[in-house]
Amino acid sequence: MNSVLDRIVAAHRRAAAADTRTLDELERAALAGRPVRPFRAALVTPGIGVIAEIKRRSPSKGDLAPDLVPAVLAKAYADGGADCLSVLTDVEFFGGAPDDLAEARNAVDLPILRKDFTVSEADVYDARAMGADAVLLIVAALSQAELSALRLLAHQLDMAALVEVHDDDELQRAVDAGVKLVGVNQRDLRTFEVDIGRAERLAEAMPPGIVKVAESGIRDADDVSRLAACGYDAILVGESLVTSADPTAAVRTLKGTP
């Protein structure tokens, strides 16, 4: 089936294949970047951690906030008590850009996840060079060898790897790769349908020692309470925040603070 995920990953693999830069020059650029901030540790806080996302559009919903200003939104999230940021850098499908991440990085001190479809070592090096503190690895988009190698490279660059799963088999693959930070995406990236029970079901299968992040379909304090009760350490929220009239207040609501 030629799903949305298949088309996005295929586009990123074509771009990776066309990249003529050497790994040596990519590594030099990466290591010349700013010091990495502790992304995973920032999520282990009293209460539930919030990763607030900067996202202009999505393939399923179209334009969400096409005119957002990354620095302004990043500051609003920080003022609301967000623990980390997630910034979409995919250009073709999500309307993002590496400059969005760089602008957010210059505006606040929060650790930042590069939210993109990581398929190559170059993607990890680029994330480090542009100022990201963590990369996203989607199990459904990677072979087991790629998952293990890219997670190891992120670790070698002092970055976190948020490894995204959708079902029990993908969770087991993440565990087998030695992952310590797992995101359960309640949106199926093949159909883009949201199943709000997915995070609850997979929480029961999580081994000890993993920092657990619930993603997608999270809109209000009731959702947060339900996920916290399931043992989640953090949530990643995009759509409901970027479309909010008051992103600062929206983050405070998710955090349960006045």
WOPE-V583101 format. One line per field, one symbol per residue. phi: phi as a letter, one per 20 degrees, with the letter a starting at -180 (. if undefined). psi: psi as a letter, one per 30 degrees, with the letter a starting at -180 (. if undefined). Layout:
BEGIN
phi = ???
psi = ???
END
This chain:
BEGIN
phi = .efgggfffffffffffefefefffffffffeffgfefffffeecgmdfceeddbebbfedmfdbfdfdgfffgfffffeogebdccfdfefddmeagffffffffeceffceeeadfcbfgffgfgffeofdbcedegfdcffffgffffffgffemeecedeccbfffffffffenfdcddeefeffedmeddfefffffgfefffneedcecmmdcbfffffffffeofebcdccgfefeffcgffffffffmdf
psi = kileeeeeeeeeeeeeffkgkleeeeeeeeffllkkljeeeffilkakkkjkkjkellfefbkeifgljeeeeeeeeeffgkellkkkfkeeffgalefeeeeeefelgkkkkjjaijfleeeeeeeeefglfllkjjeffkleeeeeeeeeeeefgglljjjklfleeeeeeeefggkgjkkjjfkjfefgkkjffeeeefeffkllfkkkkkkkgjfaeeeeeeeeffgkflkkkdefefgkfieeeeeeeefgl.
END
